[in-house]
Each structure stands twice: as structure tokens, then as C-alpha cells.
Amino acid sequence: MMFGRFTERAQKVLMNAQEEAEKFKHGYVGTEHILLGILIEDGVAKELLNNFSITEDKVRQLIERYEGKGEMDLYKNEIPLTPRTKRLLEMSLLEARNLNHNYITPEHILLGLIREAEGVAFTILSNLGLDAERLRKELIKNLSGQETPKDEGSKKVLKALPLH
């Protein structure tokens, strides 16, 4: 997976997810950590989740309930992505392509997460009463109006990367 297509905000979501996995002492970055990463990073994805009463605190509590605290002392660079998380990131690329975007934002990642409809993050969202189809429509409506990423510096990244 080329992380170069990820905007600065999307890369921050991934860094947040790694930090959360480290705090939970989990030996992996799961979809639940990605969801938490989205909720930590300000932006449309977080706002929309908050509009559905899905907050960082609620998600954190459910991660603790479902996954518990680990016992591993790991550093961010040692924590691997689970196969499902890798698939989620691939789905976010597909979601971006479906919208004719050549970059990936946190909103594309959230679209990928609800499209996958499996895993700890989706279970958490379901248990919090998320109407996934409504969220999907809201995200697409928001993303359809976007011509270029709103992140500073992401235009430089896009120009530097040949898109095939």
C-alpha cells in the first residue's frame, strides 16, 4: 500500500491509530484503532461520527470492553497492521477511486471501514447504533464537493507521485 496517496490528515489518522494501539498495549493496529484515530483527528469524518453520537470516549470504552488492555510494551514502529486493517486501507483507496479522487482522506478511510462491514470497529459502530447507510450518504455528499484535498502540503505530495 502506498501511503503517499494519503493526505496529511489521513496519515495523522494512521499515526493516531498506532499511538492508540501502543497505549492499549495491543500488538497490532486493528480497525478499532483506526476508528479511534479518525475520532481524534479533527475533520468532517469526526464531525459526522459525532453527529451520530459516536464519540472518542464511547469508542475507547468499547475497545477496552471488547479487546481489553494488552500486556505488550511495543513501540509504534513495531506494531503491525492486521490483515483486516490492510484490507480497510485498500478499501479506502477503492472508495477514493470511485469518487475519481487520486488521494485518500480520513473520510475515504471511514467509507472503507463501513463498507467492509466486519471487524471490531464495525461491531463498535453497530453497537452504538450507527446507521451506516446514512453515514455513507453523508460522507459521499461531502466528498463529492471536494476538488482537491484541503490539507496543507498534500498538493505537493500529489504532484510528486506519478499516478498509474
C-alpha positions as CSV (number, residue, x, y, z in Angstrom):
1,M,0.0,0.0,0.0
2,M,1.4,3.4,-1.0
3,F,1.0,5.8,1.9
4,G,2.0,8.6,-0.4
5,R,-1.6,8.9,-1.6
6,F,-2.8,9.6,1.9
7,T,-3.3,13.3,2.7
8,E,-1.5,14.7,5.8
9,R,-4.8,14.3,7.8
10,A,-5.1,10.7,6.7
11,Q,-1.5,10.0,7.7
12,K,-2.2,11.6,11.0
13,V,-5.2,9.2,11.5
14,L,-2.8,6.3,10.9
15,M,-0.3,7.7,13.4
16,N,-3.1,8.3,15.9
17,A,-4.1,4.6,15.4
18,Q,-0.6,3.4,16.1
19,E,-0.4,5.5,19.2
20,E,-3.7,4.2,20.5
21,A,-2.6,0.6,19.8
22,E,0.5,1.3,21.8
23,K,-1.5,2.9,24.7
24,F,-3.8,-0.2,24.8
25,K,-0.6,-2.3,24.7
26,H,-2.1,-4.2,21.7
27,G,0.4,-6.0,19.5
28,Y,-1.4,-4.9,16.3
29,V,-3.2,-1.9,14.7
30,G,-6.8,-3.0,14.2
31,T,-9.8,-1.3,12.6
32,E,-10.8,-0.2,16.1
33,H,-7.6,1.8,16.4
34,I,-8.2,3.3,13.0
35,L,-11.7,4.3,14.1
36,L,-10.2,5.9,17.2
37,G,-7.6,7.6,15.0
38,I,-10.4,9.2,13.0
39,L,-12.2,10.4,16.1
40,I,-9.0,12.0,17.4
41,E,-8.3,13.9,14.2
42,D,-10.5,17.0,13.6
43,G,-12.3,17.0,10.3
44,V,-15.5,16.0,8.5
45,A,-15.2,12.3,9.4
46,K,-15.1,13.1,13.1
47,E,-17.9,15.6,12.9
48,L,-20.2,13.2,11.1
49,L,-19.5,10.4,13.6
50,N,-20.1,12.9,16.4
51,N,-23.4,13.8,14.7
52,F,-24.4,10.1,15.0
53,S,-23.4,10.3,18.8
54,I,-20.2,8.3,18.2
55,T,-17.5,9.9,20.3
56,E,-13.9,9.1,21.1
57,D,-14.8,8.3,24.7
58,K,-17.5,5.8,23.8
59,V,-15.3,4.1,21.3
60,R,-12.4,3.9,23.7
61,Q,-14.7,2.3,26.4
62,L,-15.9,-0.3,23.9
63,I,-12.4,-1.1,22.7
64,E,-11.5,-1.7,26.4
65,R,-14.5,-3.8,26.9
66,Y,-14.1,-6.0,23.8
67,E,-10.3,-6.1,23.5
68,G,-9.1,-5.3,27.0
69,K,-5.6,-4.0,27.7
70,G,-2.7,-5.9,26.3
71,E,0.5,-6.7,28.2
72,M,3.0,-5.9,25.4
73,D,5.3,-2.9,25.6
74,L,5.7,-2.0,22.0
75,Y,6.9,1.0,20.1
76,K,4.9,2.4,17.2
77,N,7.3,1.3,14.6
78,E,7.0,-2.3,15.8
79,I,3.2,-2.6,15.7
80,P,1.9,-4.3,12.5
81,L,-1.4,-3.7,10.8
82,T,-3.9,-6.6,11.0
83,P,-4.9,-8.2,7.6
84,R,-8.3,-6.6,8.1
85,T,-6.8,-3.2,8.7
86,K,-4.7,-3.6,5.5
87,R,-7.9,-4.5,3.6
88,L,-9.6,-1.4,5.1
89,L,-6.9,0.8,3.7
90,E,-7.2,-0.9,0.3
91,M,-11.0,-0.3,0.5
92,S,-10.3,3.4,1.3
93,L,-8.3,3.6,-1.9
94,L,-11.2,2.0,-3.9
95,E,-13.6,4.5,-2.3
96,A,-11.4,7.3,-3.4
97,R,-11.1,6.0,-6.9
98,N,-14.9,5.5,-7.1
99,L,-15.2,9.2,-6.4
100,N,-12.4,10.0,-9.0
101,H,-10.1,11.1,-6.3
102,N,-6.4,10.3,-6.5
103,Y,-5.8,11.0,-2.8
104,I,-7.1,9.4,0.4
105,T,-8.6,11.4,3.2
106,P,-9.9,10.3,6.7
107,E,-13.4,10.4,5.1
108,H,-12.3,7.8,2.5
109,I,-10.9,5.7,5.3
110,L,-14.2,5.9,7.1
111,L,-16.1,4.9,3.9
112,G,-13.8,1.9,3.6
113,L,-14.5,1.0,7.2
114,I,-18.2,1.0,6.9
115,R,-18.0,-0.7,3.5
116,E,-16.1,-3.6,5.0
117,A,-18.9,-4.2,7.5
118,E,-16.8,-6.6,9.6
119,G,-14.3,-6.3,12.4
120,V,-14.1,-4.8,15.8
121,A,-14.6,-1.2,14.6
122,F,-17.8,-2.1,12.7
123,T,-19.1,-4.0,15.7
124,I,-18.5,-1.0,17.9
125,L,-20.3,1.3,15.4
126,S,-23.2,-1.1,15.2
127,N,-23.5,-1.4,19.0
128,L,-23.5,2.4,19.2
129,G,-26.5,2.4,16.8
130,L,-24.8,3.8,13.7
131,D,-27.0,4.0,10.6
132,A,-24.1,3.0,8.2
133,E,-26.1,3.7,5.0
134,R,-27.0,7.2,6.2
135,L,-23.4,7.9,7.2
136,R,-22.2,6.6,3.8
137,K,-24.5,9.0,2.0
138,E,-23.4,11.9,4.1
139,L,-19.7,11.1,3.5
140,I,-20.2,10.8,-0.2
141,K,-22.2,14.0,-0.4
142,N,-19.4,15.8,1.4
143,L,-16.6,14.2,-0.6
144,S,-18.4,14.8,-4.0
145,G,-18.0,18.6,-3.5
146,Q,-14.2,18.2,-2.9
147,E,-12.0,19.0,-5.9
148,T,-8.6,18.8,-4.0
149,P,-7.7,17.8,-0.5
150,K,-7.9,20.7,2.0
151,D,-4.7,19.7,3.7
152,E,-1.7,21.9,3.6
153,G,1.1,20.2,1.8
154,S,-0.9,17.4,0.2
155,K,-0.8,19.1,-3.2
156,K,3.0,18.8,-3.1
157,V,2.6,15.1,-2.3
158,L,0.2,14.6,-5.2
159,K,2.5,16.4,-7.7
160,A,5.5,14.3,-6.5
161,L,3.8,11.0,-7.1
162,P,3.0,9.6,-10.5
163,L,-0.4,8.1,-10.5
164,H,-0.8,4.9,-12.5
